[in-house]
Each structure stands twice: as C-alpha cells, then as structure tokens.
Amino acid sequence: MEVNITNWGETKLRLIDDIVHAEFVTVDLELSGISTTRVVGRGRKDTLEERYAETRAAAEKYQVLQLGLCPVKYDKKSSALLG
C-alpha cells in the first residue's frame, strides 16, 4: 500500500496494526544521493559494521526522500513469511 499525505488519515491505523503484529519489520530508505566511498576487495563482503557505517554516513549527508516499511508476518498454516 502506498501511504502519502492525502491518505495518511485513513491508512495510519492499519499500518500501525500491521507493525504491531509483525514478526519483524524491514526498512528501506530512498536518499537524495548514494555513497561512493566503499571499496570492497575481490570476493570480500562487507561486515555488518562496515555496512552500517556507510549507511549512517549517507544518512547524515543526504536527505531522506522516501521511507519504505514492510511488516512481515508468519503464516503457520503454510510455514511462510508474508510481507
């Protein structure tokens, strides 16, 4: 569902309820720029700490344009995560 200023009043209670009853919530930020400071060696993956530091630096430098939330629930019948 897309939430914006025109439908915030009618969607906020459903969104809050979905978040409260979620197993976990994923967050995605769309920023006004991207970080290009990261240099990763061949076959090497970022550590969680490195990725966090890069994301934090970008968040301090750029503006948040859009926030994405995905409340995820667990369906016991199908043993599946639903988002």
KAJOUR-V266577 format. One record per residue. RES is the residue in three letters. SS is DSSP state (a for helix, b for strand, c for the rest). NEAR is the number of other ideal C-beta (glycine too) atoms within 12 Angstrom. Layout:
RES_SS_NEAR ; RES_SS_NEAR
This chain:
MET_c_16 ; GLU_c_13 ; VAL_c_20 ; ASN_c_13 ; ILE_c_10 ; THR_c_9 ; ASN_c_14 ; TRP_a_15 ; GLY_a_12 ; GLU_a_13 ; THR_a_18 ; LYS_a_17 ; LEU_a_14 ; ARG_a_17 ; LEU_a_24 ; ILE_a_16 ; ASP_a_13 ; ASP_a_23 ; ILE_a_20 ; VAL_a_13 ; HIS_c_16 ; ALA_c_21 ; GLU_c_19 ; PHE_b_17 ; VAL_b_20 ; THR_b_16 ; VAL_b_18 ; ASP_b_15 ; LEU_b_20 ; GLU_b_16 ; LEU_b_22 ; SER_c_14 ; GLY_c_17 ; ILE_c_17 ; SER_c_21 ; THR_c_11 ; THR_c_15 ; ARG_c_18 ; VAL_c_11 ; VAL_c_13 ; GLY_c_9 ; ARG_c_6 ; GLY_c_5 ; ARG_c_10 ; LYS_c_11 ; ASP_c_16 ; THR_c_12 ; LEU_a_10 ; GLU_a_10 ; GLU_a_19 ; ARG_a_16 ; TYR_a_13 ; ALA_a_17 ; GLU_a_23 ; THR_a_24 ; ARG_a_17 ; ALA_a_19 ; ALA_a_23 ; ALA_a_22 ; GLU_a_14 ; LYS_a_17 ; TYR_c_18 ; GLN_c_14 ; VAL_b_18 ; LEU_b_14 ; GLN_b_15 ; LEU_b_19 ; GLY_b_19 ; LEU_b_23 ; CYS_b_20 ; PRO_b_24 ; VAL_b_19 ; LYS_b_21 ; TYR_b_16 ; ASP_b_12 ; LYS_c_10 ; LYS_c_8 ; SER_c_9 ; SER_c_8 ; ALA_b_12 ; LEU_b_16 ; LEU_b_18 ; GLY_c_19
